[in-house]
């Protein structure tokens, strides 16, 4: 069997609530590996121990674990006794084919009742390794660091740390509903909420058949990719073209964009409550486009009675694009499409729409009927990772 030791960071600060966070993290680990030969997932003195069958490729395990929120880092590890001679012997057997130019030993004690301090263990085990192989000790820039974690009656050792996704385990932060377009911003906003432990419902507004299905296809790919982090997702596809046409016919051109957004917020709120989410999430950024001035954001948010979170509100485009590239959504978002937000957009949209003007324009619209029509026409798609073969 292969052993993986996983460490968490933020969860350690949760006090008496920590067992609940750790329990959900363990559930998520089992879920992401459920189609593989997982022998056990256990919590062991402030760390998690995962055992998988020898037939499971380490590359596949590493790829999946790197995306699970709540994991700070993890390592392909070996188990050993806590006696120094036996521990050093196991390390030497594992390193039989390696000849580092220099090395150091780094020790953490999970059980502080052990009779030796961490520096003493480092010196004792390091001395045995140097005596056996003649390797040079370098405490500042070693070519090999041997990490040892001492428990009460056993130890782990490993040589490399793989970075985890950090954050909080999915399911610990409640449910939110994210307005997801095919652009760069909203997928990053959704990811950032996932990283805080939220389960994210995706809501996409499209203008098919007035426009092509391209935006829907892009959002499906984005949802599929983000599901590799939260493991289970729901995508709601909302037809919006007919509503836009009504706005075009009955309202002042300069207010169209703000009116579109207020309608979207109303519809998204209705759908969010059905899913028992009480917060909306958008990818809006102050000043990025005409509808995203402070005045317009305030006017748009007033259409909802629930909280609206904007995780990207203070970021610039380069920062957002960099994060989109890191999480893998940028290449999808850059594919050409026809987004409903560009349909019937006026040449000179209002940048500081006044509430009295917007409310007066909405008097010409059957707002409640429009919301009901959109909600009743929603189609739902489900995503899950990993996909189990039937």
C-alpha positions in Angstrom: 0.0 0.0 0.0 1.0 3.6 -0.6 0.8 6.1 2.2 -0.1 9.8 1.8 0.2 12.3 4.7 -1.9 15.4 4.4 -1.6 18.6 6.4 -4.1 21.3 7.0 -3.4 24.8 8.2 -6.5 27.0 8.7 -8.5 24.2 10.1 -6.1 24.0 13.0 -7.4 27.4 14.2 -11.0 26.3 14.5 -10.9 25.3 18.2 -13.7 23.1 19.3 -15.2 23.1 15.8 -12.1 21.6 14.3 -13.4 18.0 14.4 -16.4 19.0 12.2 -14.2 20.7 9.6 -11.8 17.7 9.6 -14.7 15.3 9.2 -16.0 17.1 6.1 -12.4 17.2 4.7 -12.1 13.5 5.1 -15.5 13.0 3.4 -14.3 15.1 0.5 -11.1 13.1 0.2 -13.0 9.8 0.1 -15.3 11.3 -2.5 -12.6 12.6 -4.9 -10.9 9.1 -4.8 -14.0 7.0 -4.7 -13.2 5.3 -8.0 -9.7 4.3 -6.9 -8.5 1.7 -4.4 -8.6 3.7 -1.2 -7.8 1.5 1.8 -8.4 4.1 4.6 -8.6 7.8 5.4 -7.8 8.6 9.1 -7.2 11.6 11.3 -3.9 11.1 13.2 -2.8 13.7 15.7 -3.3 16.9 13.6 -2.8 15.4 10.2 -4.6 13.0 7.9 -3.3 9.6 6.8 -4.5 8.2 3.5 -3.7 4.7 2.3 -4.2 3.6 -1.3 -3.5 0.4 -3.1 -0.2 -0.1 -4.8 -1.9 -0.2 -8.2 -3.1 3.4 -7.9 -0.8 5.8 -9.9 0.8 8.4 -7.6 0.3 11.0 -10.4 -3.5 10.5 -10.4 -3.6 10.7 -6.6 -1.5 13.8 -6.6 -3.5 15.6 -9.3 -6.8 15.0 -7.4 -5.6 15.8 -4.0 -4.1 19.1 -5.2 -7.6 20.4 -5.9 -9.3 19.6 -2.7 -9.9 22.7 -0.5 -8.8 22.5 3.1 -5.5 20.7 2.3 -2.4 22.9 2.9 0.1 20.3 1.6 0.6 16.6 1.2 3.4 14.1 0.7 3.9 10.6 -0.5 5.2 9.1 2.8 6.6 6.0 4.5 5.8 4.7 8.0 8.6 3.8 10.4 9.3 3.1 14.1 10.2 5.9 16.4 13.5 4.3 17.5 16.4 6.2 15.9 18.3 3.2 14.5 15.2 1.6 13.0 14.0 5.0 11.6 17.3 5.8 10.0 17.5 2.2 8.6 14.1 2.7 6.9 15.1 6.0 5.5 18.3 4.6 4.1 16.5 1.6 2.5 14.1 4.1 0.8 16.9 6.3 -0.4 19.1 3.4 -1.6 19.3 4.7 -5.2 19.7 8.4 -4.3 23.0 10.2 -3.8 22.3 13.8 -2.7 25.0 16.4 -2.7 23.8 17.5 0.7 21.0 16.9 3.1 19.3 18.0 6.3 16.7 16.4 8.6 13.6 18.4 9.6 11.6 17.0 12.5 8.1 17.8 13.9 6.8 16.1 17.1 3.1 15.6 17.1 3.4 14.2 20.7 5.4 16.6 22.8 5.7 13.9 25.6 8.5 12.2 23.7 11.7 12.3 25.7 13.7 14.1 22.9 13.2 17.5 21.4 12.9 18.0 17.7 16.5 19.4 17.3 17.9 16.4 19.3 16.0 14.0 17.0 17.4 15.8 13.9 20.9 15.5 15.2 20.6 11.8 16.2 19.0 10.6 13.0 21.1 13.0 10.8 24.2 11.6 12.4 23.3 8.0 11.7 22.5 8.9 8.0 25.8 10.8 7.6 27.7 8.0 9.3 26.2 5.4 6.9 26.5 7.3 3.7 28.9 10.1 4.2 26.5 12.7 2.9 27.3 16.4 3.6 25.0 18.2 6.0 23.7 21.6 4.8 21.1 23.2 7.0 20.5 26.3 4.8 20.3 25.0 1.2 20.3 21.2 1.1 19.6 19.3 -2.1 17.5 16.9 -0.1 15.4 17.6 3.0 14.2 14.5 5.0 11.0 15.4 6.8 10.2 13.3 9.9 7.0 13.5 11.9 7.1 11.8 15.3 3.9 10.4 16.7 3.4 8.6 19.9 4.3 5.1 18.7 5.3 5.5 15.1 6.7 8.0 12.7 6.3 9.2 9.1 9.0 10.4 6.8 8.9 11.9 3.4 11.1 14.0 1.0 8.8 16.3 -0.9 5.8 18.4 -0.1 3.1 18.9 -2.7 1.1 22.2 -2.4 -2.6 21.8 -1.7 -5.5 24.1 -2.7 -5.7 25.6 0.8 -8.8 27.3 2.1 -11.7 25.5 3.8 -13.3 22.2 3.0 -16.3 22.3 0.6 -19.5 22.2 2.5 -18.3 24.2 5.5 -19.2 27.6 4.2 -22.9 27.2 3.2 -24.5 27.6 -0.2 -24.2 30.5 -2.6 -25.5 31.1 -6.1 -23.1 32.5 -8.6 -24.1 34.3 -11.8 -21.7 32.6 -14.2 -21.0 33.9 -17.6 -18.5 32.6 -20.2 -16.2 35.5 -19.4 -13.0 35.6 -17.3 -14.3 37.1 -14.1 -17.2 35.1 -12.8 -15.5 31.7 -12.9 -12.7 33.2 -10.7 -15.4 34.6 -8.4 -17.0 31.2 -8.1 -13.6 29.5 -7.4 -12.8 32.0 -4.7 -16.1 31.3 -2.9 -15.5 27.5 -3.2 -12.1 28.0 -1.6 -13.9 29.5 1.4 -15.8 26.3 1.8 -19.0 27.4 0.0 -21.0 25.0 -2.3 -21.7 27.1 -5.4 -24.8 26.9 -7.6 -24.1 28.1 -11.2 -26.7 30.3 -12.9 -26.1 31.2 -16.5 -28.2 33.6 -18.6 -28.2 33.0 -22.3 -30.0 34.5 -25.4 -30.5 31.3 -27.4 -32.0 31.1 -30.0 -31.4 34.8 -30.8 -27.7 34.0 -30.3 -25.8 30.7 -30.7 -25.3 28.1 -28.0 -21.6 29.0 -27.7 -22.0 30.7 -24.3 -23.8 27.6 -22.9 -21.1 25.3 -24.2 -18.4 27.4 -22.6 -20.2 27.5 -19.3 -20.6 23.8 -19.3 -16.9 23.4 -19.7 -16.2 25.9 -16.9 -18.7 24.1 -14.6 -17.1 20.8 -15.4 -13.7 22.1 -14.6 -14.8 23.8 -11.3 -16.6 20.6 -10.3 -13.2 19.0 -10.0 -12.8 21.2 -6.9 -16.3 21.0 -5.3 -17.0 17.5 -6.7 -20.7 18.1 -7.3 -22.3 21.0 -9.1 -25.6 22.2 -10.6 -25.9 24.5 -13.5 -29.1 26.4 -14.2 -29.5 27.7 -17.8 -31.9 30.7 -17.9 -33.3 31.9 -21.3 -33.0 35.7 -21.3 -33.3 36.9 -24.9 -37.1 37.4 -24.8 -36.8 39.5 -21.7 -34.1 41.7 -23.3 -36.3 42.3 -26.3 -39.1 43.6 -24.0 -36.6 46.0 -22.4 -35.5 47.2 -25.8 -39.0 47.9 -26.9 -40.3 49.6 -23.7 -37.3 51.3 -21.9 -34.8 54.1 -22.6 -31.7 52.7 -24.4 -29.2 54.2 -21.9 -30.8 52.2 -19.0 -30.9 48.8 -20.8 -27.8 47.3 -19.2 -28.8 48.3 -15.7 -32.3 47.0 -16.3 -30.9 43.7 -17.7 -28.8 43.3 -14.6 -31.6 44.0 -12.2 -33.8 41.4 -13.9 -30.9 38.9 -13.7 -30.5 39.6 -10.0 -34.3 39.1 -9.3 -34.3 35.8 -11.3 -31.1 34.5 -9.6 -32.5 35.3 -6.2 -35.6 33.3 -6.9 -33.5 30.4 -8.1 -31.1 30.7 -5.2 -33.9 30.4 -2.6 -35.2 27.3 -4.3 -31.7 25.8 -3.8 -31.7 27.0 -0.1 -28.9 29.5 -0.8 -29.2 32.9 0.8 -26.3 34.7 -0.9 -25.7 35.7 -4.5 -22.2 36.0 -6.0 -21.1 38.0 -9.1 -17.8 38.6 -10.8 -18.3 42.4 -10.9 -15.3 44.7 -10.5 -15.5 48.4 -9.8 -15.0 50.5 -13.0 -14.4 47.6 -15.3 -17.3 48.3 -17.6 -20.0 50.9 -17.7 -22.5 49.0 -15.6 -20.0 48.5 -12.8 -19.6 52.0 -11.4 -20.3 52.3 -7.7 -23.6 54.1 -8.5 -24.7 51.4 -11.0 -23.7 48.5 -8.7 -25.7 50.0 -5.9 -28.8 50.5 -8.1 -28.5 46.9 -9.4 -28.0 45.4 -6.0 -31.2 47.2 -4.8 -33.2 44.7 -6.9 -32.4 41.9 -4.5 -33.4 41.3 -0.9 -30.5 38.9 -0.2 -26.8 39.6 0.2 -24.7 40.0 -3.0 -21.0 39.1 -2.6 -18.4 40.4 -5.2 -15.1 38.6 -4.4 -13.3 40.4 -7.2 -14.5 43.9 -6.6 -11.1 45.4 -5.9 -9.0 43.4 -8.3 -7.7 44.5 -11.7 -8.0 42.6 -15.0 -4.4 41.3 -14.9 -4.9 39.8 -11.4 -8.1 38.1 -12.4 -6.6 36.8 -15.6 -3.6 35.4 -13.7 -5.8 33.5 -11.3 -8.0 32.3 -14.1 -4.9 30.9 -15.8 -3.9 29.1 -12.6 -7.2 27.4 -12.1 -7.5 26.6 -15.8 -10.6 28.6 -16.8 -8.8 31.3 -18.8 -8.4 29.3 -22.0 -12.1 28.4 -21.9 -13.2 31.9 -21.2 -11.1 33.3 -24.1 -12.9 31.1 -26.7 -15.2 33.3 -28.9 -18.9 33.3 -28.1 -22.0 35.4 -28.2 -22.9 36.5 -24.7 -26.3 37.8 -23.8 -24.7 40.8 -22.0 -23.6 42.1 -25.5 -27.0 41.7 -27.0 -28.9 45.0 -27.6 -26.3 47.0 -25.8 -26.7 50.7 -26.4 -23.9 52.8 -27.7 -23.8 55.1 -24.7 -25.0 53.2 -21.6 -25.7 55.1 -18.4 -22.7 55.1 -16.1 -24.5 56.6 -13.1 -28.1 55.5 -13.4 -30.3 57.2 -10.8 -32.7 55.0 -8.9 -35.7 57.2 -9.7 -35.0 56.9 -13.4 -34.6 53.1 -13.2 -37.8 52.7 -11.2 -39.7 54.9 -13.6 -38.4 52.8 -16.5 -39.4 49.5 -14.8 -43.0 50.8 -14.5 -43.3 50.0 -18.2 -42.3 46.4 -17.7 -44.3 43.5 -16.3 -41.4 42.7 -14.1 -43.0 39.9 -11.9 -44.3 38.2 -15.0 -40.9 38.4 -16.7 -39.2 36.8 -13.7 -41.8 34.0 -13.5 -41.5 33.3 -17.2 -37.7 33.0 -16.9 -37.7 30.9 -13.8 -40.3 28.5 -15.3 -38.1 28.1 -18.5 -34.9 27.2 -16.6 -33.1 23.9 -17.6 -30.9 22.1 -15.1 -27.7 20.2 -15.7 -25.7 18.2 -13.1 -22.0 17.6 -12.9 -20.0 15.2 -10.7 -16.4 14.3 -10.2 -15.1 11.7 -10.5 -17.4 10.3 -13.2 -18.0 6.7 -12.3 -18.2 4.2 -15.1 -21.6 2.4 -15.3 
